[in-house]
Amino acid sequence: MRARFWVGGGLLLAALGMLIVNGLRSASQYYLTVSELKARAATLQGRPIRLSGIVDGGTIRYDPETLYIEFGLVDRVADIGKVPPLKVVYQGVKPDLLQNEAQAIVEGTLGPDGVFYARTLLLKCPTRYEEEAATGSSR
């Protein structure tokens, strides 16, 4: 009877340990920058990736009929218009915050064609709105 208790307790602790490790692994997934992804493109193709960058507003294309969104990401605001952006494709309703200089975090995979196919799109307000809030001005 005692042996069953110890074996059952050991199995329960092992299962709990596995759950904790898997939870920490998924929660601590860090993201790549656009330049890091481009540098490691050959080894990262087809793997799940979390990517962070700045939206190049001149590259935004949206088709409301098919909910197809395409835009470019760069590392920094200063790179817009100077560095070729990474093309990102997303299927879904266009978020209001998808605009020039918005910070984006996308999760998805890099295709063999060099396009990032996002399944998740998270956006933060462009920095100019943060500056306006700090100074108290508004439009």
C-alpha positions in Angstrom: 0.0 0.0 0.0 2.8 2.4 0.9 4.6 1.6 -2.4 1.5 2.5 -4.4 1.3 5.8 -2.5 5.0 6.7 -3.3 4.7 5.7 -7.0 1.4 7.6 -7.4 2.9 10.6 -5.7 6.0 10.4 -7.8 4.0 10.3 -11.0 1.8 13.2 -9.9 4.9 15.3 -9.1 6.5 14.4 -12.5 3.3 15.4 -14.4 3.2 18.6 -12.4 6.8 19.3 -13.2 6.2 18.7 -16.9 3.3 21.2 -16.9 5.4 23.8 -15.2 8.3 23.4 -17.6 6.0 23.6 -20.7 4.2 26.6 -19.4 7.4 28.5 -18.7 8.8 27.6 -22.1 5.8 29.0 -24.0 5.5 32.1 -21.8 9.1 33.0 -22.1 9.3 32.8 -25.9 11.1 35.9 -26.9 10.8 37.6 -30.3 13.2 38.3 -33.1 13.8 41.6 -34.8 13.4 42.0 -38.6 17.2 42.1 -39.1 17.7 39.0 -37.0 15.0 37.1 -38.9 16.5 38.1 -42.3 20.0 37.0 -41.1 18.7 33.6 -40.0 16.0 33.1 -42.6 17.4 29.9 -44.0 17.3 28.1 -40.6 14.0 29.6 -39.5 11.8 28.8 -42.5 8.6 27.0 -41.5 9.3 27.3 -37.8 6.9 29.2 -35.4 8.4 32.7 -34.8 7.4 35.7 -32.8 8.6 38.9 -34.6 8.7 42.5 -33.6 9.1 45.5 -35.9 7.8 48.9 -37.0 5.1 49.2 -39.7 6.0 50.9 -42.9 2.8 52.7 -43.6 3.5 53.1 -47.3 3.3 49.3 -47.7 -0.1 48.6 -46.1 -2.5 46.9 -48.5 -6.0 45.7 -47.3 -8.8 44.0 -49.2 -12.0 44.3 -47.1 -13.7 41.6 -49.3 -11.2 38.9 -48.6 -9.8 40.3 -45.3 -6.3 40.1 -46.8 -3.7 42.4 -45.2 -0.2 42.9 -46.3 2.4 45.3 -44.9 6.1 45.7 -44.4 8.1 45.7 -41.2 11.4 47.3 -40.4 13.5 47.4 -37.2 13.3 51.1 -36.5 11.3 54.2 -37.5 14.5 55.6 -39.1 14.6 52.5 -41.4 11.3 53.4 -43.1 12.1 54.3 -46.8 15.8 53.4 -46.4 15.8 49.6 -45.7 13.7 47.1 -47.7 10.9 46.0 -45.3 10.0 42.4 -44.6 6.7 41.6 -46.2 4.1 40.4 -43.7 0.8 38.8 -44.8 -2.2 38.4 -42.4 -5.7 37.2 -42.9 -8.3 39.0 -40.8 -10.1 42.3 -40.0 -7.7 45.3 -40.3 -7.0 46.7 -36.9 -7.4 50.4 -36.4 -3.9 50.7 -35.1 -2.3 49.3 -38.3 -0.8 52.5 -39.5 2.6 54.1 -40.2 5.2 53.7 -37.5 3.0 51.4 -35.3 5.0 48.9 -33.3 3.8 45.4 -34.3 4.4 41.9 -32.8 3.4 39.1 -35.2 3.5 35.4 -34.7 3.6 33.0 -37.6 6.1 31.4 -40.0 8.5 32.6 -42.6 7.7 31.1 -46.0 10.2 29.9 -48.6 9.3 33.0 -50.6 10.7 35.3 -47.9 7.2 36.4 -46.8 6.2 36.2 -43.2 2.8 34.6 -42.8 1.3 35.9 -39.6 -1.4 34.0 -37.7 -1.4 36.6 -34.8 -1.1 40.4 -35.1 -0.6 42.7 -32.1 -0.2 46.4 -32.5 0.9 49.3 -30.3 0.1 52.9 -30.9 2.7 54.8 -32.9 5.2 56.7 -30.8 3.9 60.1 -31.8 0.7 59.4 -29.8 2.8 58.6 -26.7 4.6 61.9 -27.2 1.3 63.9 -27.6 0.0 62.3 -24.4 3.2 63.2 -22.5 2.9 66.9 -23.6 -0.9 67.0 -23.1 -1.6 68.0 -26.7 -4.3 66.4 -28.9 -5.7 66.7 -32.3 
